Amino acid sequence: MAVPSLKRCKALKRNRQEHSAMSKRHPQQVPTGQIYPAETDFVRVNHGKSKDPRTGLVYDLDRTPGGLPMITSGRTGKIWNISWDDLVDLAVAAGIDKGAD
């Protein structure tokens, strides 16, 4: 499965905002993804490794066969993943769109 285009992600985000059942008065919580124990088995496609220059910790960068991003800690073996929609929400909450005007 291909990664959704930026145009598609923006459309999905806009559609969720316009048709949300949640009250507009209460801000949505920033998504955090899910963490799975080290012994959890996932079929995954490896895309490489990342090393934190400050700590030296290494992380495996993978994706599920369905295309969802996954990160595995080389230290604990725990697995973190997040949906593309939630990843877009996280980027927006971090300020990716600020200063675009």
N, C-alpha and C positions, 0 to 999 in steps of 0.2 A: 504494500500500500504506500502510495506516495505521500509525502508531507504536504499538508494543505498550503495553498498559496497565501501570501499576505493579504491579498484582496478577499479571499474566502474567510480568513480569520477575522478580518475587520467586519465583514458582513454578519458573521455568526455573533460576534460581540455586540454589534449594533442591534441585531434582532433580539438577543437576550435582554438588552437594556430596555428596549421599547415594549416588550411583551412580558416583562418580569411580573410574577405574582407577588414579589416582595414589595413592601412599602418603599416609596421613593424617599421617605423621611429618614429611614435608617440605612446608613452606609453598609455596603456588603463587606463581609470579612475577607481579608486577603487570603487567597488560597495557599495552602502549604504542601499540597501533595500528600502522598501516603508513604509510610516507612514500613517495610516488611522485615521480619527476622532473617538472620543470616542463613538459616537452614531452608528458606523458602526457595522452591525450584521454579524458575522461569525459563522459557525458551527465549533466547535473546540473540540479537545480532550485534557484535562488537564493533564500535567505531573508534576505539582508541583509548588512551589513558590521559589523565590530567594530573599534574603534580602541583600542590600548593607550595609556592616558593617560600612562604613564611614558615610552614610547619614541616614540609617534606612529605606530607601525607599524599598517597596516590589514590586516585579514583578511576574506576572503569566507567567509560561512557558507552552505553548500550542503547538499544531500542528494542521494543517488543516486535514480533512479526507484524502486528497491527500498526506499528509506527510510533507508539508512545515512547517518549524519552525516559531512560532509566539511568541512575547513577548508583554504583556500588562502592562502598567504602572499603579500601584495602586494609584498613585498620580493624574494623568491626565486622565486615562482611554484610552489614545491613544494606538493604536495597531501597532506594527512594524512586518513586515515579510520580508523574503528574500528567493530566490530560493536556492536550494542546490548548483547549479553551481556558483551562486554569492557568497555563503558562502565559497566555496572552494577558489574562487578568493580572497576573503577577508583574509582568513587564509594565503594564499601564500603571499599576499601583506604585511601582518603583520610579515612575516619571518618564517613561520612554517618549511620551507625547508632549512633554512640557517644552516650551520654547519653539514649537513648530509654527507659531503664528507669525 
